[in-house]
Amino acid sequence: MTSDKKEIVLTFDTDWAPPFIIEDIIELINDIPATFLLTDKAVQKVLKNVSNIEIGIHPNFMPDSSHGANRRQIIEHILNIVPEAQIVRAHNLVQDSTILNLYVEYGLLYDLSLLEYKNLYIKPFRYWNGLIRIPYNFEDDILCMLNENILPNKWLEKTQVLICDFHPIHVFLNSENLERYNTLRSQYDLNRIKPKVIDKFVNRETIGIRNLFIHLLQQINNEIFHPCSVSDLMMNYTEI
């Protein structure tokens, strides 16, 4: 890496969130560069004309996937929505050598399916098949799952490269744990839920993921972190 600035990369796994939740994220980040990993066409329509947003794919390789019956079908389905995509993170971080080889076959350049939670020293590397793999070191639902303190969060201030994975639904709900989200999901189809319905599930009592996200945006605005997309970040790693 050639830059001496603290870098932050905001990535989002859309996970079938309805368009109004994605629009909420767009409004929050304003003109800050970000990378969205898409699961469905409805979200693509919201994001396609937003100039500061880079779009990748978030294929679902889990059993009974709505994306297809096998790995090749799944990748082709999601690339049909975002044919220009160069970036991928698999839903649930599903990965194996067959999947990683298919990414190369279909022209994908960057894989973000390696979570190294709280690793201060993450660095992209070239996989044996030529795919560039970019580990990331923060994910909102892992923080919630571990019931760790959300703010203050001193670890987030330490790293020189902070690659975040946020889920728009957790930002919207201001999730403080996974119970809130799991209760919502057990009662409603998140892809079709209406704002009036979801509003009653929003956390307004304690510090949650939305508070943390806004805190990071404030740090960007205060020039503590320099924001960049995934592709912009890779310009600092020309030696790979």
Backbone hydrogen bonds, N-H to C=O, Kabsch-Sander energy under -0.5 kcal/mol:
donor,donor_aa,acceptor,acceptor_aa,energy
2,T,236,N,-0.8
7,E,5,K,-0.5
7,E,160,Q,-2.9
8,I,226,H,-2.3
9,V,162,L,-2.7
10,L,8,I,-0.5
11,T,9,V,-0.7
11,T,164,C,-1.7
12,F,35,T,-1.9
13,D,166,F,-1.7
14,T,12,F,-0.8
14,T,37,L,-2.4
17,A,14,T,-1.9
21,I,18,P,-1.4
22,I,18,P,-1.3
23,E,19,P,-2.7
24,D,20,F,-1.2
25,I,21,I,-1.4
26,I,22,I,-2.3
27,E,23,E,-2.2
28,L,24,D,-1.9
29,I,25,I,-2.6
30,N,26,I,-1.6
32,I,29,I,-2.5
34,A,52,N,-1.7
35,T,10,L,-2.6
36,F,54,E,-2.9
37,L,12,F,-3.5
38,L,36,F,-0.6
38,L,56,G,-2.2
44,Q,40,D,-1.1
45,K,41,K,-1.7
46,V,42,A,-0.8
46,V,43,V,-0.5
47,L,43,V,-1.9
48,K,44,Q,-1.9
50,V,47,L,-2.1
51,S,49,N,-0.8
53,I,50,V,-1.6
54,E,34,A,-2.9
56,G,36,F,-3.4
56,G,54,E,-0.5
57,I,87,I,-2.5
58,H,38,L,-2.6
61,F,59,P,-0.7
65,S,62,M,-1.0
68,G,65,S,-0.8
74,I,70,N,-2.4
75,I,71,R,-2.3
76,E,72,R,-2.5
77,H,73,Q,-2.6
78,I,74,I,-2.0
79,L,75,I,-2.3
80,N,76,E,-1.5
81,I,77,H,-0.7
82,V,78,I,-1.8
85,A,82,V,-1.9
88,V,110,Y,-2.3
89,R,57,I,-2.0
91,H,59,P,-2.9
93,L,90,A,-2.2
94,V,91,H,-1.4
100,L,96,D,-2.4
101,N,97,S,-2.1
102,L,98,T,-2.1
103,Y,99,I,-2.1
104,V,100,L,-1.3
105,E,101,N,-2.3
106,Y,102,L,-2.2
107,G,104,V,-1.8
108,L,103,Y,-2.6
109,L,86,Q,-2.0
110,Y,86,Q,-2.6
111,D,132,I,-2.6
112,L,88,V,-3.1
115,L,113,S,-0.7
116,E,114,L,-0.6
116,E,136,Y,-3.1
118,K,137,N,-2.6
119,N,116,E,-2.3
120,L,118,K,-0.6
122,I,119,N,-0.6
125,F,133,R,-2.1
127,Y,125,F,-0.6
127,Y,131,L,-3.6
130,G,127,Y,-2.2
132,I,109,L,-2.3
133,R,125,F,-3.0
133,R,131,L,-0.6
134,I,111,D,-3.1
134,I,132,I,-0.5
136,Y,114,L,-2.3
137,N,163,I,-1.0
138,F,163,I,-1.3
140,D,165,D,-2.2
143,L,139,E,-1.8
144,C,140,D,-2.0
145,M,141,D,-2.4
146,L,142,I,-2.4
147,N,144,C,-1.0
148,E,143,L,-1.8
156,L,153,N,-0.8
157,E,154,K,-1.1
158,K,154,K,-0.6
158,K,155,W,-1.5
159,T,155,W,-0.9
160,Q,120,L,-0.6
162,L,7,E,-2.8
163,I,161,V,-0.7
164,C,9,V,-2.7
164,C,162,L,-0.7
165,D,138,F,-1.7
166,F,11,T,-2.8
166,F,164,C,-0.5
170,H,167,H,-1.2
171,V,167,H,-1.8
172,F,168,P,-2.6
173,L,169,I,-2.4
174,N,170,H,-1.1
175,S,170,H,-1.8
181,Y,177,N,-0.5
182,N,178,L,-2.7
183,T,179,E,-2.3
184,L,180,R,-1.9
185,R,181,Y,-2.8
186,S,182,N,-1.8
187,Q,183,T,-0.8
187,Q,184,L,-1.0
188,Y,184,L,-1.8
190,L,188,Y,-0.8
192,R,189,D,-1.7
193,I,189,D,-0.8
197,V,194,K,-0.7
198,I,194,K,-2.2
199,D,195,P,-1.8
200,K,197,V,-0.9
201,F,198,I,-2.0
202,V,199,D,-1.2
203,N,173,L,-3.0
204,R,202,V,-0.6
209,I,175,S,-2.0
212,L,208,G,-1.9
213,F,209,I,-2.8
214,I,210,R,-2.7
215,H,211,N,-2.1
216,L,212,L,-2.1
217,L,213,F,-2.1
218,Q,214,I,-2.2
219,Q,215,H,-1.8
220,I,216,L,-2.0
221,N,217,L,-2.4
222,N,218,Q,-1.8
223,E,220,I,-1.7
224,I,219,Q,-2.7
225,F,219,Q,-1.1
226,H,6,K,-3.1
228,C,8,I,-1.9
233,L,229,S,-2.4
234,M,230,V,-1.8
235,M,231,S,-0.5
235,M,232,D,-1.2
236,N,233,L,-2.2
237,Y,234,M,-1.5
240,I,237,Y,-1.6
